[in-house]
Amino acid sequence: MGEFRPVADALLYLAGSWRVERTVRDLVGADEGAFTGITTFSPLDGRGLLQEESGTFVWQGVARPAERTLRFLRGAAPGTADVRFADGRPFHDLDLTSGHWTTDHPCAADLYRGEFTVLDADHWRTVWRVAGPAKDLVLTTAYARAD
């Protein structure tokens, strides 16, 4: 996978706007989809960052607008964050101090396993593997700094 770029302050690194390209592969049905858009990490009441993502998701040839909002709160240690859904429910932890992080999020009977990789000052990637009775997916997202 190559070299990782350690990050001393995850929130400082993520702050700003990023171009997003995501592929979604259904491992059972062999369908593939794609999301393209922008995600912006903006200050959140001095406690962290608000991530607002919007763009277009194409699935089975049909394009639809898509968006999501997450909260990245300052973690207990430098370089870390506590990631939460927009409504405040816990999503996952994040530690970019080594430039690479793996985390889990149980969702009903399915398990989301995320891998975060910082490639350089302007590029990072996530790979989420979703496995369980309801889903069998791989979501790969490339982020490139837009500002």
N, C-alpha and C positions, 0 to 999 in steps of 0.2 A: 504494500500500500504506500510505501515511500515514507518520507519525512513528515513529521507533524510539527506545527509551529506552536510552542507553548504560549499561553495567554495569561498575563499576570492579573488582568481585570476583565472578566467575561463581559460585564455590562458595558464597559468602555469600548471593548472590541466590537460588540454588536451594534452599538448606537449608530443611527443613521439609516440610510435607504440601501436596499439590496435588490438586484434583479434576481428573479427566481425562475428556475426551470426544473420541473418535477415530472418524473415518469412514475406511473402506477401500473404494476403488473399483477394480474390475477393468476396465481399459480395453478388454480384448478381449471378455470375456463379458458386460460391462455389469452384473455382480453388484455389490451394495453390502452392506457390513457395518458394524457399529458396535461400539465398545468403550466401556464406561463403568466408571470405577473410581477408584482413588486411587493416587498415587505419592508415596513418601516418600523424601526425601534425608536420610540420617542420617550422623553422623561415621564415618569409616573409618580407624581407627588413626592419626589425625592427619595422614594423607596426602591425604585427600580426602573424598568422600562415596560412600555406597552407595545406589544408587537401587533401590528395591523397588516394583514396580508390580503391582497385582492388581485384578481386576474381572471383568466378564462380557463376552464377545465373542459377538455374534450374527452368524451368516453363513448365508445362505439359510434364514432362519427358525429356525435351531437355535441356542439359547443354550448357551454352554460357559464354564466358569471359565477365566481366562487370567491368566498372570503372567510377569514377566521381571525380571531383576536385571542392573544395569550398575554399573560402577565409574567415578566421575568423579574422576580424580586431578588434583592441582594441576598446572597447566601451567607452561611455562618462563617465561612473562611474566604480570604481573597481568591479571586478567580472562579468563584462558584455562584450559582444562582438556583433559586427555587422557582420552578416553572409551574404556572397555574393556568387553568382555563379562565376565560373572561369572567365567569361567575365566582371565581375564587377557589374552586375545587382543585386539589392537588393533581398535577399531571406527572411531572418527573423532576429529578434533581439534575444538575448540570455542573460539571467541573472541567474547565478547559485549561487547567494549569499545565497539563502535559501536552495539550493540543489534540487529545483524543479522549473520548468518553463513551462508555456504554451504559445504558440505563434501561429499566423496565417500567411498563405501565400496564397493570392488569385492567381490562375493560370487560366486565361481565365474565364470560368464560374464555374470552380471547386474551392473548398476551401480546402486547406491543413491545418489541425490543428495539431500542434506538441506538445508533452509533453516530457520534458526532466527530468530525475531523476538521481541524483548522489547517488549511493548506498553505496560506500565506496571509499577508496583511489585508488582502482584498478578496479572498476566496475561502469558502468553507463548504462542507457537505454533510448531509444527514442521510442515513439509510435506516428506514424503519421496516422491520420484518414483523408482520402481523399474522399470528397463527392461532387457530382454535376452531371450534365447531362452526362459527358464523363466517370467518374470514380466513383467507390464505393469500396474503398480498406481500409485495415488496414495493415500498415507496422510496425512490431515490431523488434527492433534491440537491441541486447545485446552486449556490449563492455567490453572486459577484457584486462587489460594492458598486453602487450607482451614483454616490455623491463624492 
